[in-house]
Amino acid sequence: LTNIIQNAIKYNKVDGNVSVIINEEDDKAIIKVIDTGIGILEKDIDKIFERFYKGENASKDSVGIGLALSKTIIEEDNGHINVTSDESGTLFEIKYFIL
């Protein structure tokens, strides 16, 4: 979660916003990280969780491991992560099943 929030801040626009919303729905805890940043290109969306993949909008110092590691940790904790993005910002939605 920390990595996702850091990315939302890092890739945000000047005077942009980052929101973290936590809700409970049925048997799930849902965490949404929403930013008003530069977005992730459509061609990169399906690949951003792959280890060492760097999207076109990635910073020059990016190694391409943060989102892959985030996904692995979330899934090992019985969770699921999804992302949607366009030029007006990005939404990461993390769902944890409540036992």
C-alpha positions in Angstrom: 0.0 0.0 0.0 2.9 2.4 0.8 4.4 1.9 -2.6 1.1 2.6 -4.4 0.5 5.8 -2.4 4.1 6.9 -3.0 3.6 6.4 -6.8 0.4 8.3 -6.6 2.2 11.2 -5.1 5.3 10.9 -7.4 3.3 10.8 -10.6 0.7 13.4 -9.6 0.4 16.8 -11.3 1.2 20.0 -9.7 -1.6 20.9 -7.3 -3.1 17.5 -7.9 -4.8 15.3 -5.3 -4.3 11.9 -3.8 -7.1 10.2 -2.0 -7.2 7.0 0.0 -10.7 5.6 0.6 -11.4 2.6 2.7 -14.8 0.9 2.7 -16.3 -2.4 3.7 -18.7 -4.2 1.3 -20.2 -7.5 2.1 -17.2 -9.8 2.9 -14.6 -7.4 1.5 -12.5 -4.5 2.7 -11.9 -2.2 -0.2 -9.0 0.3 -0.4 -9.0 2.8 -3.2 -5.9 5.0 -4.0 -7.0 7.7 -6.4 -4.8 10.4 -7.9 -5.1 13.2 -10.4 -1.8 12.4 -12.0 -0.4 11.9 -15.5 -2.0 8.4 -15.8 -0.8 5.1 -17.1 -0.9 4.6 -20.9 -3.5 2.1 -22.0 -0.7 0.0 -23.7 1.1 -0.3 -20.3 -1.9 -1.1 -18.1 -1.8 -4.9 -18.6 2.0 -5.0 -17.9 2.6 -2.7 -14.9 2.4 -5.6 -12.4 5.2 -7.5 -14.3 8.6 -7.5 -12.6 11.0 -5.0 -14.2 8.4 -3.6 -16.6 8.7 0.2 -16.9 5.8 2.0 -18.6 6.4 4.9 -20.9 5.5 7.4 -18.2 7.8 5.8 -15.6 10.5 8.0 -14.2 14.1 7.5 -15.3 15.1 6.1 -11.8 12.4 3.5 -11.9 13.5 -0.1 -11.6 10.1 -1.6 -12.4 9.7 -3.7 -9.3 7.5 -1.8 -6.9 4.1 -2.6 -8.4 5.1 -6.2 -9.0 6.1 -6.5 -5.4 2.9 -4.8 -4.2 0.8 -7.2 -6.1 2.6 -10.2 -4.8 2.2 -9.0 -1.2 -1.5 -8.2 -1.6 -2.2 -11.6 -3.2 -0.3 -13.5 -0.5 -2.5 -11.7 2.0 -5.7 -13.0 0.3 -6.2 -9.8 -1.6 -6.7 -8.6 -5.2 -5.5 -5.5 -6.9 -6.9 -3.8 -10.0 -6.0 -0.5 -11.8 -7.8 1.8 -14.2 -6.2 4.9 -15.6 -6.5 7.7 -18.1 -4.9 11.1 -18.7 -6.9 12.6 -15.8 -5.5 10.1 -13.2 -5.3 6.6 -11.8 -7.3 4.4 -9.5 -5.8 1.4 -7.7 -8.5 -0.7 -6.1 -7.4 -3.3 -3.5 -9.8 -5.8 -2.2 -9.2 -8.0 0.9 -11.6 -10.8 1.7 -12.7 -10.6 5.3 -12.5 -14.0 6.9 
